[in-house]
């Protein structure tokens, strides 16, 4: 009999955002802290349209999770690059 897993809880309420900025990051205490952002437009103090950055995620994780994230990103990026021994025709 297969083990029953906890149900997945989606705290995003189904919303998806494009992350295209690292607002800040660092290592504090024993955790990596990264703020992720997205570009958006908003009104400035003068009422004119201006580009802004909105923080959309605040992440804190330990070294083990940082390595898991690194490995997952490296794997995803490797798919985008052709193998080193492959030549164009």
Secondary structure as the mmCIF struct_conf table of DSSP 4:
data_model
#
loop_
_struct_conf.conf_type_id
_struct_conf.id
_struct_conf.beg_label_comp_id
_struct_conf.beg_label_asym_id
_struct_conf.beg_label_seq_id
_struct_conf.end_label_comp_id
_struct_conf.end_label_asym_id
_struct_conf.end_label_seq_id
HELX_LH_PP_P HELX_LH_PP_P1 UNK A 2 UNK A 8
TURN_TY1_P TURN_TY1_P1 UNK A 11 UNK A 14
STRN STRN1 UNK A 21 UNK A 28
TURN_TY1_P TURN_TY1_P2 UNK A 29 UNK A 30
STRN STRN2 UNK A 31 UNK A 43
TURN_TY1_P TURN_TY1_P3 UNK A 45 UNK A 46
BEND BEND1 UNK A 47 UNK A 47
STRN STRN3 UNK A 49 UNK A 61
HELX_RH_AL_P HELX_RH_AL_P1 UNK A 63 UNK A 80
BEND BEND2 UNK A 81 UNK A 81
HELX_LH_PP_P HELX_LH_PP_P2 UNK A 82 UNK A 83
TURN_TY1_P TURN_TY1_P4 UNK A 84 UNK A 85
#
